[in-house]
């Protein structure tokens, strides 16, 4: 299928009167679900590859976090009931007479991720894990294994993917700010800052408003005065990051729901509201590029936990982002690109039934040349879809970040 390349004629997002961008941070319950589901899939991939020489059928993309119960207090509180994490899906549990330790792999993947990314949470006491997986339906397992005889991965679904580039000024600020607040260096210097950080960015009337929800860790905060000082430090960091990417006025509000007079503040024991205040679910948070962007093309497709070989719901969203980014980076005339991909179940994953590319050019008269280069770039990226699984395993390609590669 030769890509269709046309002019992007909708208004530039930067020229709109209002723009809204959201990011759910590393320790948000929805983000935890996405991350653990994906780590489980990667763990299965590695086991299958090491033991059998190929990745077997699996999709472990349904995850639910049932929040626990906690009693935070200045100087240190307690977790009364751990949160419970449920993963459901399909995973090959036996192949050629060899059993796959699916439950053990999930438990190891989940606890390892939590230990590496949640500095105030102990997965052995603050979380309980449940594995709800069964073997896949015979037709989809057969479709997955048919790649061995046909030499090409076949799409397991009729699905679509969407990507765009570059990020807007506001999108960049929201993404980089959360990444900064959850960086190892900030956690080392300010352990009172938990990982559950949500940022809502609004650009309106030339002003950028950043509303930040930040869970603070009680054992590192001695009292209300220190809590307020910690909020001020977060606001100052937000201003510093914002000024790197914009000359607009910035307004920052941290933990807007706090009532300091009654000491009703966003304090946690573990650094995440999953301990008591919120539940989580895979697929209802950030899109592939790590943002929620209602002013941009998006798909509701969840990516985390889907197998990276045949599940086009994952592959096409990653590929669309890679295509859009490559178009902006490699064609000087392109100032904005959008890519839309549609699969058809049973067809090779590198043969989508539609590839639609939209370009915004500095000089519209250059479209004939830009169209030719865009078709070549898109075709090249799509031809390498069968490499994404390996690049995902080694961390070269990932989601919930930008750029993807």
Order of alpha helices (4+ residues) and beta strands (2+ residues): beta-beta-alpha-beta-beta-beta-beta-beta-beta-alpha-alpha-beta-alpha-beta-alpha-alpha-beta-beta-alpha-beta-beta-beta-alpha-beta-beta-alpha-alpha
